[in-house]
Amino acid sequence: MEEFLNILEENIIILDDNFNFKFCNDKFLNEVDINTEEVEKIILNTSNKEELIRHFKNNNTYSGILKSYYKDKYIKLHSKVVKHINENKVIYYVVVDKIGKSKFEVYKGK
């Protein structure tokens, strides 16, 4: 399946049942300048996770902005998310329409 997702023109992400990043296709990785080995280091904003948990109790699709972080990058993903259940395993497929990204500095206090 990864080969198929990698040839698509869309930015595709797969999240596990806890909304952790498990796969991002090559197009997405190139746009955000992240390599395949570091996909699981992308973190979804906690408030976004809570919103998605509430939303997916009653729905199978979601459209909105997913805020995520990777090292010094803040990434806003304007996305459509589809919940998929197969053999009692939940996977979320994300199609990203637009990516907003910026860098930020982390300051350490005393």
Residue, then its C-alpha position, 0 to 999 in steps of 0.5 A: m500500500e505504501e508504494f501506491l500512496n507514494i505515487l499519489e499527488e496528494n499529501i497523505i498521512i496515516l494515524d494510529d488509533n491514538f492519533n500518532f503519526k505512523f506513515c506519511n507519503d513521499k510528497f508530504l515528507n518532501e514538502v515538510d523536509i522530514n525523512t521517513e525514519e522520523v515520521e513517528k517523531i511528528i506530534l499532534n497537538t494535545s488539544n487537537k487529539e482531544e477534539l478528534i477523540r470527541h468528534f470521532k465518537n459520533n462521526n467517521t470524517y473530520s475536516g479542519i486544521l491539525k496542528s502538529y510539531y516536529k523538532d523546531k517546526y510548527i506544521k498546520l495541516h488543513s486536512k480531511v480525516v477519515k476513520h477506518i475500522n478493519e478487524n477491530k483496528v482503527i486507522y485514520y487516513v488524512v488527506v492534507d489540502k494545505i500545509g502551513k509551516s514555520k520554525f520556532e525557537v525554544y528558549k530554556g529558562k533558568 
